[in-house]
Amino acid sequence: MSMQTIGDLARSVMLRRQNTELKTQMTRLTQEVTTGRAADPVRHLSGQLSGLADIEQSLTLNRSYKTAATEAGAIASAMQAALGRVEAETGRLAESLALATTTGGGVALPVMAGQARDVLDTIVSSLSARASGRALFSGSAVTTPALAPSHDILTAVKAALGGASDAASVETAVAGFFAPGGDFETVVYQGGTDPMGAIPLGAGEAVTLDIRADSPALRQSLQNTVLAVLAGDQGLSLGDGDRQALLAGAGEGLWQAQGQMTVLRADLGHAEYRIEQSSSRIASEISGLEQARNSLTAVDRFTSATELEAVQLQLESLYTITARSSRLSLVNFLS
């Protein structure tokens, strides 16, 4: 009877190949026992990957929508906070101006003008704020601050006054400065004339956060705050009566701006609500897609654990065989 044998080199190659295959199987089965999902979806689904590919594509798209919704929510929240500061500060200034103009007195004038200057600084800093790498109130010019510094604003307004020497002429000049087509649009407002681009939220929805610093409500707040600052400017040739009249007019204008600010913030609040609703929808869709993917790639952990134990036993046996083979010698063979 003839016997076929293999040489030492062939045996070594065979044992190494078996060792590699068993280790690969053990790695795959360990991952499946740990995650409950097939380590090799192609093998698990017998090459039928179209359904899984569609799910993965939808997941990628929805995750991008989730990122966009998160960014939109952060921008809207920052805008709401900035508008809240503007509304609160101008509201307090309007109250102070109303009180000052009813009581009168020379002491109130410089105090009110100083408070107005502080409010102007707050308005400018709030409307020039940034969030998520974007200027909030600059429209399409997302890299540019919305407004020039408050000092530059006052300098430009005073240059536009010309020879104004009474309250009426000062109010007319300031109104012309802030009116559509006035110097405000070229000297003060530095943003774009188009709104910030729409942010897609999936399912055909998108949100546009289009509040700009040149909106009528914010212009009116700036205009009347500047009037209150000018009332205390000693460089202007104005009598005390004219200065008191400027304070009174500024206070009335700020009260009117409060109503417009409320509408502005309400519109923004509606956009925030839409973003929140979209975020919930996107999260639900992602959860459903992940469940669908898991159902396609799920494996029986008990079966995988049983196979893993069998592979471990095979690997141990292979190590034993390899160890014994490595100790063979001619002397041991002949003895």
Buried (B, 14 or more C-beta within 10 A) or exposed (E): EEEEEEEEEEBBEEBEEBBEBBEEBBEBBBBBBEBBBBBEBEEBBEEEBEEBEEBBEBBEBBEEBBEBBBBBBBBBBBBBBBBEBBBEBBBEBBEBBBEBBEEEEEEBBEEBBEBBBBBBBBBBBBBBBBBEEBBBBBBBBBEEBBBBBBEEBBEBBBEBBEEBBBBEBBBEBBBEBBEEEBBBBEBBBBBBEEEBBEBBBBEEBBBEBBBBBBBEBBBBBBBBBBBBBBBBBEEBEBEEEBBBBBBBBBBBBBBBBBEBBEEBBEEBEEBBEBBEEBBEBBEEBBEEBEEBBEEBBBBEBEEBBEBBEEBBEBBEEBEEEBEEEEEEEEEEEEE
